[in-house]
Amino acid sequence: MHPIAFYVGSLPIRAYGVMMALAFLAGLYTATRRARLVNVSGEIIADVTLWLMLGSIVGARFVYVTTYWKQEFANQPFREVFMIQHGGLVFYGGLIGAALAGIIFLTWKKLPVWKIADILAPSIALGSVFGRIGCLLNGCCYGYACDLPWAIHFPADHATAGVAVHPTEIYDALLNLVLYLALAGLFRRKKFDGQIFAFYLMGYAIFRSLAEHFRGDYPTDHIHHGLTSAQVVSVGIFTTGVALWFWLKRKTQAKTN
């Protein structure tokens, strides 16, 4: 756990923020290279990435604040709502926020929404790898106690009290790396626009639910019939991915017939 990456003078630079910046840079770089394969301008990818960045931060922070209002914000100065450098972003909120921002921008510019979504999808998974490493350095999203050889220990003053816990952040990062490699490989063989993005939604929902099984940081009121809040949302995300896949496939077939 190393929440402070380095100092600029007396100003501390949070490791979580550094990893989020690296996530966006890695995503932009790989998406731009992928865009060349389908003759999409790198400038378009850069432009939409700015919108995705804004949408994801707003969405991720909004969901986190509303979810943990009582525990972390009710008795704090209102400015804490905006202190994202302290951590506190919900990925699914960021995904929804980014999707809405991206659709608005691409529709406004009359650009192919699903074609560009396919370009971006693998890079979203890659960005999540960096994001989860940021969680590990920040000490959030930790697992429950275990005695496995690969268990990790946070400092004694951490919420885990220094006991050995599942490295859920590492589990999630590795699963997202697998998802990135799979989607990047499928991209070259896709049959219709939107296919890769739909597969991303389905794949991420499954992998996230697996990693969530080992999480130990949720308050009891965030467990619903044995499922974490993220697992509940994952059901909706997976269903959306399946529906999107069938809809876009049928839409493409109708055009070719």
C-alpha positions, -999 to 999 in steps of 0.1 A, spaced: 0 0 0 16 33 -12 -11 59 -15 14 87 -22 34 81 -54 57 111 -51 59 148 -41 61 179 -62 77 202 -37 54 198 -7 24 187 -29 17 150 -26 7 132 -58 -16 103 -51 -7 69 -66 -44 63 -75 -45 95 -96 -12 85 -113 -26 51 -122 -58 66 -135 -38 89 -157 -18 59 -170 -51 41 -176 -63 68 -199 -30 71 -217 -27 34 -223 -63 33 -235 -58 62 -259 -26 47 -273 -39 12 -279 -73 25 -293 -55 48 -317 -34 20 -330 -65 -2 -334 -84 26 -352 -58 25 -380 -69 -11 -388 -103 1 -398 -94 35 -413 -106 56 -384 -87 88 -377 -66 89 -345 -79 125 -340 -114 111 -337 -103 87 -310 -85 114 -292 -116 137 -293 -140 110 -281 -115 100 -253 -117 134 -238 -155 130 -236 -152 95 -222 -127 108 -196 -151 135 -184 -181 112 -185 -164 84 -166 -150 106 -138 -184 123 -133 -203 90 -134 -179 71 -112 -177 98 -86 -215 104 -86 -223 67 -80 -196 65 -53 -208 96 -34 -245 86 -36 -236 50 -25 -214 59 4 -230 92 14 -238 81 50 -205 64 56 -181 89 42 -197 122 32 -227 131 54 -206 146 82 -178 160 61 -173 193 43 -191 193 10 -158 199 -8 -150 162 -1 -174 152 -28 -150 166 -53 -118 151 -38 -113 123 -63 -76 122 -56 -84 105 -23 -99 76 -42 -136 67 -44 -147 59 -79 -172 33 -89 -163 16 -121 -198 8 -133 -208 44 -127 -178 54 -148 -187 30 -175 -223 43 -177 -211 79 -176 -185 73 -203 -210 54 -225 -235 82 -223 -209 109 -230 -195 89 -259 -228 83 -275 -238 120 -272 -205 131 -288 -205 105 -316 -241 112 -325 -235 149 -324 -206 145 -348 -225 119 -369 -198 93 -364 -203 55 -364 -211 48 -328 -207 10 -327 -177 9 -349 -159 33 -326 -172 15 -295 -155 -17 -308 -122 2 -312 -125 15 -276 -137 -17 -259 -104 -36 -255 -87 -4 -243 -114 0 -216 -104 -34 -202 -67 -24 -204 -74 8 -185 -91 -13 -158 -58 -31 -152 -41 1 -142 -72 12 -123 -71 -19 -101 -34 -15 -94 -43 20 -83 -68 5 -59 -41 -18 -45 -18 11 -39 -46 31 -24 -57 3 -1 -93 1 -13 -114 -27 -28 -96 -52 -6 -106 -89 0 -117 -108 30 -94 -127 53 -77 -158 41 -46 -180 48 -36 -186 12 1 -184 2 -5 -154 -21 -25 -134 6 -14 -98 11 -12 -77 42 -21 -40 45 -7 -19 74 -19 -24 109 -39 8 108 -58 -2 77 -94 -14 79 -82 -50 76 -61 -45 108 -31 -60 90 -45 -95 87 -39 -116 55 -66 -110 29 -73 -120 -7 -55 -97 -32 -88 -89 -50 -73 -59 -68 -47 -83 -84 -74 -108 -92 -94 -81 -110 -64 -67 -128 -53 -101 -141 -89 -109 -153 -91 -75 -171 -57 -82 -188 -71 -115 -200 -102 -97 -213 -81 -71 -230 -60 -97 -249 -92 -117 -259 -110 -86 -272 -80 -73 -290 -76 -107 -307 -113 -109 -316 -113 -74 -330 -95 -85 -362 -122 -112 -368 -154 -94 -358 -184 -99 -380 -204 -67 -373 -200 -33 -356 -207 -34 -319 -198 -71 -315 -166 -64 -296 -183 -39 -273 -211 -63 -266 -186 -90 -258 -168 -66 -235 -200 -60 -215 -206 -97 -211 -170 -106 -204 -165 -78 -179 -197 -86 -160 -186 -123 -156 -150 -115 -146 -161 -87 -122 -186 -110 -105 -158 -136 -100 -135 -111 -84 -163 -97 -63 -168 -131 -47 -136 -124 -27 -143 -88 -17 -143 -80 20 -148 -42 21 -186 -39 16 -209 -27 44 -236 -52 53 -263 -31 37 -245 -34 3 -250 -72 3 -282 -82 -14 -292 -119 -10 -256 -129 -9 -246 -107 -38 -226 -75 -37 -239 -43 -53 -215 -48 -82 -226 -84 -88 -262 -72 -89 -253 -45 -115 -233 -71 -134 -264 -91 -141 -279 -60 -158 -246 -53 -177 -244 -89 -189 -280 -88 -200 -274 -56 -219 -244 -71 -236 -264 -101 -248 -293 -80 -260 -269 -56 -278 -251 -85 -295 -284 -100 -308 -298 -66 -319 -268 -55 -338 -263 -89 -354 -299 -89 -366 -296 -53 -378 -265 -61 -398 -281 -92 -413 -312 -72 -423 -290 -47 -442 -272 -74 -461 -303 -93 -471 
